Amino acid sequence: MQEMKYLGGYPEETQRQARLLVESDRLAGVLLKRYALAHGVRTDKALYEYVSQLKKEFLGNADAISKVVFDNKLHVVKHALGMHTAISRIQGNKLKAKREIRISSLFKNVPLEFLKMIAVHELAHFKEREHDRAFYKLCTYMEPDYHQFEFDVRLYLTHMDTCDEPLWR
């Protein structure tokens, strides 16, 4: 029986259904039916503009974003699909903070919903540090289908574990 490492926090019945999809070689078809196309955000500049627009729409008064990039050093193995950092520096008598978001290069060739889910997740950390109720409430405010997209990303990661063949290009 295959371990469902990306679905470990889900009920056993959910894991069983996912396992059946993998074993019957139908998981890719389910994902492709739900999400037919990959997004067109391919460059760091386009990613910065995309995430900045989300921030402007939902977190207007949060700290400015200084950098948003696709990072090929972020790996699922280290449980990081995205990262946010805050770097504080003293300049004269002022404290300057730089906020950066790094998103795994895995998200270059996925549906826009997956990219939005990870961007929303990292933006939510601008206001909420912990993965608590307030954090997930903010995520669902920015993307009402956040939890479904997160689950589907986990299914995609499961697919990648079993096939190592991307579904979108």
PETA-V629539 format. One record per run of one state. SS is the DSSP state (hx for helix, st for strand, lp for the rest). FROM is the first residue (numbers start at 0). LEN is the number of residues. If there is no record, write none. Layout:
SS,FROM,LEN  SS,FROM,LEN
This chain:
lp,0,4  hx,4,3  lp,7,4  hx,11,12  lp,23,3  hx,26,8  lp,34,9  hx,43,15  lp,58,6  st,64,7  lp,71,4  hx,75,3  lp,78,3  st,81,10  lp,91,2  st,93,11  hx,104,5  lp,109,2  hx,111,13  lp,124,8  hx,132,10  lp,142,3  hx,145,18  lp,163,6
